[in-house]
Amino acid sequence: MKYDYLIVGAGLFGATFAFLATQAGKNCLVIDKRPHIGGNVYCEKIDGINVHKYGAHIFHTSNKQIWDFVNDIVPFNRYTNCPVASAPDGKLYNLPFNMNTFYQMWGVKTPMEAMAKLEEQRKEAIDKIKADGIAEPRNLEEQALCLIGKDIYENLIKHYTEKQWGRPCTELPAFIIRRLPVRLTFDNNYFNDTYQGIPIGGYNILIEGLLKGSVIKLGVDFKDIKENWKEIANKLVFTGPIDEFFDFKLGRLDWRTVRFETVCIDSPNYQGNAVVNYTGPSTPWTRIIEHKHFESFGDSVYQNPKTVISREYSTEFQPGMEPYYPVNDERNNNLAEEYRQLAAKEDDVIFGGRLAEYKYYDMAPVIAKAFEAWKSR
């Protein structure tokens, strides 16, 4: 049979588009070169714990339509993301930057005291830039110092950011950190969104629900059927890397990627939190994820005598690795735009998702983009 849609990639964008299409009575074939569905939200069960195989995924949105949509497929729990930073000064700090952080850093107890300390440190950085005859911060370091000051920058931002991007903060563009959240309340909730949580039972249940009614073939690489895809389906939904679709004919886009070191531990509670960032230069990993805390709360953490942690190492992307984060410098942004212009000329092809658009997306916006693509197909 000939399908209405051939969907390349069984991640959130492809699965959501497949759901909308099958609900409308269309036939979908979904292929993925990986041995599993779900893309980067795939969970692997280890010792009874849902392990986020490709890094922590915390669903958050203020869009009630999107929240209701995913909860109609699988109910979500009440998980709230409150990461902790292990800093080079040997202390633990709450994130995002809030009154708890400022108390831990400086001992200040009121918003007025915190603001006075922040303004003191900001003024020092701004005055230095002005003395050098510079009108605007030229790089991430100068921008961060003007926004948050020396103490927090050196303890919680500088080395973590350099590990993430593999280059000094003085070589990173200022816009990366132009909107640095600072809260003068004792609030450790990382996200400002109205809704937040993890699917009860893991993300695999969500993806299985989205793909219900579609034909799924795993271990299939699109490049092996690319020349003949129009014999398979009337339209193509492509969620892979956009430069790969065009055989890199304009050049390769750069990415950052992540390597995971996952370890099972004979202890019910390793670090007491799902996410701990390591902001010092002497620790090679950027953070440790303890997966059971995404779905176990309070004393229920101790019901399973084991736990699973993943150390994350940010590395430079090489062909054959999984691409994670677009490198939004001038060269890559210009090259990505050239590829988007080529994509706009492709008949009967829909490009969608993080890889195909060369844009970083959280999960809820990816689902919203799939809704948008379906409506404008």
N, C-alpha and C positions, 0 to 999 in steps of 0.2 A: 504494500500500500504506500501511497505518497502522503506524507504528513503535512499538516498545515504549517507547523513550525518545527524546525530543527534548532534546539537550544544547546549551545556549547557552553558547558559549565553548570554544575549542579549546586552552586552556592546560592546565597540569598537572593540575588537579582534574578538569576535564571529560574530558581524554584518558585519565586513569587510570580514571575511572568507566566510560568507554566500553570500555576494555580488559576490565575485569572483567565488564561486561555481555555483550560479544560472546563472551567465553570461556564464559559460561553459556548461550550460544545465543540471546541477545536481539538484536533488530535496533535499531540506533542511528542516528539522524540527528544529526550534529554541525554546528552553524552558528556562524559567527563573522563579525562585521562588518569585521574586518581582511582584507586580501588574502592572509594567510598563516596557517598553523596555528602553535601553540606559545605563543600569548600573549606574555608578557614574557620567556620563555626563548628566543624565536626568535633564530637566528643568521643573519646576512647575510654571504655570502662576498665579501670585497673583497681583491683582489690575493693570492688564495690563502689568506687568513686568515679564520677564523671570527670575525666581529665580533658581540659580544653587543649587539644593537641597542637593547635597553631597559635597559642597565646590566649590570654584572658579576653573573654567577650562578655561585656556587661551591657544589657539592653537598657536604653534610656531614651525618652522622648517626651515632648509636651504635646504631641499630636494625638489627640484622643482617638481619631479614626484608625491610626496605625496601631495604637495600643490595644484597642478593641479587636482589631483584625488578628493580631498574633494570639491574643488571649482566647479568641474563639477556636483556635486550633489546639492550643495547649495552655493551661493556666500558668501564670508566672508567679514566682515567690516574691518575698518582700526584701530581697537583698539590696543593701545600700552600699555603694562604693565609698570606703573611707580609708584610703591608702596611708601608709606610714613610710617615712623616709629614714633610713639608717645613714647618718651623715659622717663625714670624715673626722668630726670632733668627738666621735664616739657616742653621741646622743641620738635619741629617736625623736622625730618631729612629725606632727600631724600635717597632712595635706588635704585640700589645697591650703594656701597661705591664709590663715585666719587667726583669731585671737589666741587659740591654743598654741599655734606656731610661734606667735610673737611672745607669748608668756615663756615658752620653752627656750626661745632664743635670747630674750632680753630681760625676762622677769616682769614685764609690764602687765598690769592687771585691768586696765580700763582702755576703751577705744581712744580716749584723748591721749593717754600715755603712748599707745602704739602709734598713733598718727604722728605725734611729735618725734618719735624715734625714726619713723619712716621718712619724714620730711627732712630731718637732720642728715640722714644718709643719702637721700636723693639729691639734696642741695650740694653735697660734696661732689657727687658725680657730675651734676649739671654744670657746676662752676668750673670743673676741670675741663670739660668739653669746650665751654665758652672761652677759657683761657688759651686753649689750643686753636681758637679761631674756627671752630666747627659749628655749623648751624643746626645740624640734625645728627643723631647717632648714625654712625657709618656701618655698624655691624651689631651682631646679637649681644656681644658683651657690653658695649656702650649703651645699647637700648635697655638691657636688663638692669644695669647699674642705675640708670635714670628712673626706672620704674620701681625698683624694690630695694636698692642699696647694696653695699658691699657684703655685709654679713650673710644675708640670705643668698645672695648670688654665689658667693664662694662656697658656702656649705651645702646648698640644695639645688643649684642650677648648673653651674659651670661644668663640673666634671661629668655629671649625668648627661648633659646635653652633648658634650664632646664624645662620650662613649656611644650615644645614640647615632650621631652623624659621622663619626670617624674623622673629624677635623676640628681645629681650634674654633672657639666661639668668635674669635676675631676675624675668622674667615667665613662665618655664616651670616646670611643676610638678616638685617634688623627686624624685618617683618615677621619672621618666625615667632617672635615673642612679643609682638607689639601690643597684644591684648592679654596682659598677665593678670589673672584674677586675684584680687586682694579683698578679703572680707574682714570687717571689723566686728564680727560676731564669733561666738564659740560654736562654730558649725563645721564639722568634718566631712559633710556630704560633698563628694567631689563634683557632682553634677547639679545643675540648677533646674533640671527638667522635672516636670510634674510626676512622671511615671518612671519607675526603675525596677528592674528585677531580672531573674534568670528563669528560663522555662523549667517547671517542675519535672524532673526526670532527665533534663539535659536538652541541648539544642537539636539532637538527632530527631526527637519527637516532632519538633516544629518543622524540620525539613521534610520528614516523611509525610506529614500532613499536607504540606504545600505541593509535594510531588505526587500525591495520590491521584490516580487516573492517567498519569503520564507513563510512557514507555521509557525505561531507563537502561542505558548501556554504559557500563563502567570499563575503564581500561582502554578507552577509545580516544586516540589523539586526532583532533580535527584536521591536522595537516595531512593525515593519511586519506581523508575523504574530501578535502577542500575542493579539488577540481570537479567533483561530481555531486556537490551538495544539492544542486538544483534538481537532480533526479530523485532526491530523497524527500525534499520538502519544498513548499511554495515560498516560505520566508525563513530567514536565518536570524537567530538572536545570538550575538557573539559577546561573551563576557571575559574572554582572554585578553592578553596584552595587545594593545592596538598596534604597536610596531611589529609584533609577530604576525598579525593578520596580513600585513603588507610586506612580509618577508624582509623587514628591516631595510627597505630600499632607500629610506631617507636617513638611515642611521639608527643606532640603538638608543632607547631611552634608559636613563640611569635609575636604579632603585636602591634602597637599603633593604636588607633582609635580616632575619632573626634566626639564630640557632638555639635550639632548646636542649637542655640537659635535664631529663626527667628521672626522678629517683623515688623509689618506694622506701618509706621509713617505718620502722617498727616503733612508732609512737603515735598516739592519737592526736597530738597537737604540736606542730613544729614551731610555728612563729606567732600563733594567736590571731592572724589576720590573713585575708586572702592575698593582699598585695603589699609587699614591702620593697620600696625602691632603695637602691644602693647608690648614693650620690658621691661617693669618694673615688679617687683615681686608683687606689690600690686594689679595689675589688673589680675583677674583669667583667662580671655580669651587671646588667642594668637593674634587674629586679628579680625577686623570687615570688612565684605564685604558689600558694597552698590551696589546691583545688577544692578540698572538701568544704572550705568556708563559704563557697558560693551557694551551697545548698544545705549546710548544717549550721544551726545557730544554737548558742547557749550550751547547755549540757549535752545536747544531741551530738555534738562534736565527738564526745567520748564513747558513743555507742559503737563506733568502728575503731578497733585498737591500732589501726594503721593509718597512715596519711601518705599523700603523694605531693611532691613539690616539683616545680620546674624552674630552673635557672635560665634566664634569657640573656643571650649574648647578641648584641647588635653588630652586624658585619656588612662589609661591602658586597653588593650583589655580583655574582658571576653567572654566566649562562649555565643552565641546568639547576640553579637554585630557585626557590620560591620567591617571587617578588612581593614585597610588603608595602614599603612606603615610597611614594614618588619623591624625587629630589627636585624641589620646586625652585631651582635657580633659573637664571635667564636662558641659558642654553636649552635646558630640558623643557621649560615652558614654551619656548618658541618652537621647538621640534614637535612637542605634543600638539600644538595648535596646527602645525602643518599636516600631521596625521589626521587630526579631526576634520580638516578640510577635505582630505581624501575620503574619509569615512562618509561624509555628507553626500558624496557622489555615488556611493554604492547603492544600487537598486535592490530593494527587498532585503536589506540587511539592517538590523537594529543593533547598535553598539551600546552596551550598558554595564554599569558597575565600576568598581575601583580600577581594575586593570584596563578595561576598554576605554575608560574616559581619562585615565592618568590623573585621577583625583582621589585623595583620601576621603573615605566616607565612614561614618559610624553606621551601625546596622539599620536603625530606623530610617535615615535618609536614603539608604539603598533600596529599602522596600518602597518608599515614596517615589523614588525614581523609576522603579518597575511599574508602579501604578501609572505614572506619567507616560512612560513608554507605551503601555498598553492602550491608553486613551488616545494617544497621537499616532498609533501604528498606521 
